[in-house]
């Protein structure tokens, strides 16, 4: 069977999600570094978003769809729980992370550091300060969710956890995000424990370039 090809940039949280899915399943894959909205990506994703996937003559876009395909196509540990309630909880958290939490933590909070629309190019302090309460509230929600079993759904590592770990990784690079996670004892422990997984270590993204490190702690 041909190797899976993941197309996108390694720093993308969603690209890392599908790479971690491959690692968890033991699926051989190649990462092809291609930026969003490039012709190659647009040929597969109608809106030019990453990641996209090729597997032989099969092409697919959207990280959840790709992860589901990988889970159903290849042997190895299942990415979704077998139990109906735990599976529903995993779907719930994937939806909450992709639909709301990513928008707040990444596309709003972190983007005020990474892509500020300020005249001097410095982090958008007004925008950061405005979103911090929502960011802290959502970190608190995740903290409560993992308090019971140390996972978002059931008592094992699933695609729900895979979806949130890359976000937490980057969030810890910025002061308010790092403080929020450090103050959420259950989530802080959850992150440290799952960051030791091979799938997480093997997909570590490159460091940010110097011009994008404003406000970065670690």
C-alpha positions in Angstrom: 0.0 0.0 0.0 1.3 3.5 -0.8 2.5 5.8 1.9 0.2 8.5 3.2 1.3 12.0 2.3 0.4 14.9 4.6 0.5 18.3 2.9 0.9 21.4 5.0 3.3 23.2 7.4 4.7 21.5 10.5 3.9 24.5 12.7 0.2 24.2 12.0 -1.8 22.7 14.9 -4.1 20.9 12.5 -1.2 19.5 10.5 0.2 18.2 13.8 -3.1 16.6 14.7 -3.1 14.4 11.6 0.6 13.6 12.1 0.0 12.6 15.7 -2.9 10.4 14.4 -0.5 8.7 12.0 2.0 8.2 14.8 -0.6 6.8 17.2 -1.8 4.3 14.5 1.7 3.4 13.4 1.0 4.7 9.9 4.0 5.4 7.7 3.6 8.9 6.2 5.6 11.7 4.6 5.1 15.4 5.4 5.3 17.8 2.4 5.8 21.4 3.5 3.3 23.4 1.5 1.8 26.7 2.7 -2.0 27.3 2.8 -3.7 28.6 -0.3 -0.9 27.3 -2.6 -2.1 25.7 -5.9 -1.3 22.2 -4.6 -3.5 22.7 -1.5 -6.2 24.5 -3.4 -6.4 21.5 -5.7 -7.6 19.4 -2.8 -9.2 21.9 -0.3 -11.7 24.3 -1.8 -10.7 27.0 0.7 -7.0 26.4 0.6 -6.7 25.2 4.2 -4.2 22.8 5.6 -3.7 19.9 6.1 -4.7 18.0 3.0 -3.8 14.3 2.4 -3.0 12.0 -0.5 -3.0 8.3 -0.2 -2.5 6.7 -3.5 -5.1 8.2 -5.8 -7.3 9.3 -2.9 -7.2 12.9 -1.8 -8.9 14.4 1.3 -9.1 17.7 3.2 -10.0 18.7 6.8 -8.1 17.3 9.8 -11.1 15.5 11.3 -12.0 13.7 8.1 -8.3 12.8 7.5 -8.0 11.4 11.1 -11.2 9.4 10.7 -9.9 8.0 7.4 -6.7 7.0 9.0 -8.5 5.4 11.9 -10.8 3.3 9.7 -8.2 2.4 7.1 -5.3 1.2 9.2 -4.9 -1.2 12.0 -3.4 -0.1 15.3 -5.0 1.4 18.5 -8.3 3.1 17.7 -8.3 6.9 17.8 -11.9 7.0 18.9 -13.5 5.2 21.9 -15.6 2.0 21.2 -18.1 2.8 24.0 -21.0 4.9 22.5 -21.0 7.5 25.3 -17.2 8.0 25.3 -17.3 8.2 21.5 -20.0 10.9 21.8 -17.9 12.8 24.3 -14.9 12.6 22.1 -16.9 14.0 19.2 -18.2 16.7 21.5 -14.8 17.8 22.5 -13.4 17.7 19.0 -16.3 20.0 17.9 -15.8 22.3 20.8 -12.0 22.6 20.2 -12.3 23.0 16.5 -15.3 25.3 16.5 -14.7 27.5 19.5 -11.5 26.9 21.5 -9.2 27.1 18.5 -10.8 30.4 17.5 -10.2 31.9 20.9 -6.8 30.5 21.8 -5.1 30.4 18.4 -6.9 32.5 15.8 -7.5 35.4 18.3 -5.1 35.3 21.3 -2.0 33.9 19.7 -2.6 35.7 16.4 -2.4 39.0 18.3 1.2 38.1 18.9 2.0 36.3 15.7 0.2 38.6 13.2 -0.5 41.9 14.9 -2.2 44.6 13.0 -0.5 47.3 14.9 1.3 50.2 13.2 4.7 49.2 14.8 4.3 45.5 14.3 4.4 44.8 18.1 1.9 42.5 19.8 -1.6 44.0 19.9 -2.0 44.6 23.6 -5.5 45.9 23.4 -6.6 42.7 21.5 -4.7 40.5 23.9 -6.1 42.0 27.0 -9.6 41.8 25.5 -9.5 38.1 24.8 -7.6 37.0 27.9 -10.8 36.5 30.0 -12.3 34.2 27.4 -9.0 32.4 27.1 -8.8 31.8 30.8 -12.4 30.7 30.9 -11.8 28.1 28.2 -8.6 26.9 29.9 -10.7 26.4 33.1 -13.3 24.4 31.1 -10.6 22.1 29.8 -9.1 21.8 33.3 -12.5 20.6 34.7 -12.9 18.2 31.7 -9.6 16.3 32.4 -9.9 16.4 36.2 -11.7 13.0 36.4 -9.7 10.6 34.2 -6.9 12.6 32.8 -8.5 12.5 29.3 -11.2 14.4 27.5 -13.3 11.3 26.8 -13.2 8.1 28.7 -10.0 6.8 30.3 -7.7 6.6 27.3 -5.9 8.9 24.9 -8.2 9.6 21.9 -8.5 12.0 18.9 -10.1 14.5 21.3 -6.9 14.7 23.2 -4.9 14.8 20.0 -6.9 17.8 18.9 -6.1 19.9 22.0 -2.4 19.0 22.7 -0.9 21.0 19.8 -2.9 24.0 20.9 -1.7 23.8 24.4 1.9 23.4 23.1 1.8 26.8 21.4 -0.3 28.5 24.0 2.5 27.8 26.6 4.8 30.0 24.5 3.0 33.2 25.4 2.9 34.8 28.9 -0.9 34.9 29.6 -1.4 31.4 28.1 1.5 29.9 30.0 0.1 31.5 33.3 -3.4 30.2 32.6 -2.2 26.6 32.0 0.2 26.7 35.0 -2.8 27.8 37.2 -5.0 25.0 35.9 -3.4 22.1 37.9 -5.3 19.3 36.2 -4.7 20.6 32.7 -1.0 21.3 33.5 -0.5 17.7 34.7 -2.5 16.5 31.7 -0.2 18.4 29.3 3.0 17.2 30.9 1.9 13.6 30.9 0.7 13.4 27.3 3.6 15.6 26.1 5.8 12.5 26.9 4.0 10.4 24.3 6.1 9.4 21.3 3.4 10.8 18.9 3.9 14.2 20.5 7.7 14.1 20.7 8.0 12.8 17.1 5.9 15.7 15.7 7.6 18.6 17.5 7.3 21.6 15.2 10.2 23.9 14.3 10.9 26.9 16.5 9.3 30.1 15.4 11.5 32.5 13.4 12.9 35.4 15.4 10.5 38.0 14.0 7.6 35.9 15.3 8.8 35.4 18.9 7.5 38.6 20.4 6.2 37.8 23.9 7.5 34.2 23.7 8.5 32.6 27.0 9.6 29.0 26.0 
